[in-house]
Amino acid sequence: MKGIFSRALSVCLLLGLAPCAVLAGPVNVNTADASTLAAELNGVGPALAEAIIKDRMENGSFGSPDDLTRVKGIGDRIVEMNRPNILVASPDSP
């Protein structure tokens, strides 16, 4: 009985978290605040979001998603997981 309950709970948790992954959306890493970065980018929590902002202030805008790897703690894997959601310019800019 305990095994069935455990499996059912696991399925419910997975189904409950699935919409979060779907709802992650495009975010401009050059203008977003820390809470937006942490909410929209997978693998980026509050500390990494603050590091992104600090790097942006000290070194200027990110020219491409790959430039995020200059932030300590962000590697190729995080960039690749989020590439479709990383914007470096406004969608309507030329």
C-alpha positions as CSV (number, residue, x, y, z in Angstrom):
1,M,0.0,0.0,0.0
2,K,2.8,2.4,0.8
3,G,4.5,1.8,-2.6
4,I,1.2,2.7,-4.4
5,F,0.8,5.9,-2.4
6,S,4.5,6.8,-3.0
7,R,4.1,6.3,-6.8
8,A,0.9,8.2,-6.9
9,L,2.4,11.1,-5.0
10,S,5.4,11.1,-7.4
11,V,3.1,11.2,-10.4
12,C,1.1,14.1,-9.0
13,L,4.2,16.0,-8.2
14,L,5.6,15.5,-11.7
15,L,2.3,16.5,-13.3
16,G,2.1,19.6,-11.1
17,L,5.6,20.7,-12.1
18,A,5.2,20.1,-15.8
19,P,3.3,23.4,-16.5
20,C,6.2,25.3,-15.0
21,A,8.6,24.0,-17.6
22,V,6.1,24.8,-20.4
23,L,5.4,28.3,-19.0
24,A,9.1,29.3,-19.0
25,G,9.2,32.0,-21.6
26,P,11.5,34.2,-23.5
27,V,13.4,36.6,-21.3
28,N,15.8,39.4,-22.3
29,V,18.9,38.8,-20.2
30,N,20.0,42.4,-20.8
31,T,17.0,44.0,-19.2
32,A,15.3,41.4,-16.9
33,D,15.5,41.7,-13.1
34,A,16.8,38.9,-10.9
35,S,13.4,37.5,-10.0
36,T,12.4,37.3,-13.7
37,L,15.6,35.6,-14.7
38,A,15.3,33.1,-11.9
39,A,11.7,32.4,-12.8
40,E,12.1,32.0,-16.5
41,L,15.5,30.3,-16.9
42,N,15.9,26.6,-16.0
43,G,18.8,26.0,-13.7
44,V,19.1,29.7,-12.7
45,G,18.1,30.4,-9.1
46,P,18.3,33.7,-7.2
47,A,22.0,33.6,-6.7
48,L,22.8,33.0,-10.4
49,A,20.3,35.6,-11.4
50,E,22.0,38.2,-9.3
51,A,25.4,37.1,-10.8
52,I,23.9,37.7,-14.3
53,I,22.9,41.2,-13.3
54,K,26.2,41.9,-11.7
55,D,28.1,40.7,-14.7
56,R,25.8,42.8,-17.0
57,M,26.5,45.9,-15.0
58,E,30.3,45.3,-14.8
59,N,30.9,44.1,-18.4
60,G,28.0,45.4,-20.5
61,S,25.3,43.7,-22.4
62,F,25.3,40.1,-23.5
63,G,25.6,39.9,-27.3
64,S,24.5,36.3,-27.6
65,P,23.1,33.6,-25.3
66,D,26.6,32.0,-25.3
67,D,28.0,35.1,-23.6
68,L,26.2,34.0,-20.4
69,T,29.0,31.5,-19.9
70,R,31.1,34.4,-18.7
71,V,29.1,34.3,-15.5
72,K,30.6,32.0,-13.0
73,G,28.2,29.1,-12.5
74,I,26.7,29.2,-15.9
75,G,28.0,26.7,-18.3
76,D,27.1,25.4,-21.8
77,R,24.5,23.0,-20.4
78,I,22.4,25.8,-18.8
79,V,22.7,27.9,-21.9
80,E,21.6,25.0,-24.1
81,M,18.7,24.2,-21.8
82,N,17.5,27.7,-22.1
83,R,18.6,28.8,-25.6
84,P,15.1,29.1,-27.0
85,N,14.1,31.4,-24.1
86,I,17.2,33.6,-24.0
87,L,16.8,37.0,-25.7
88,V,19.6,39.6,-26.0
89,A,17.5,42.2,-27.8
90,S,13.8,43.1,-27.8
91,P,11.8,41.0,-30.3
92,D,10.6,44.1,-32.1
93,S,14.0,45.8,-32.4
94,P,15.6,45.9,-35.8
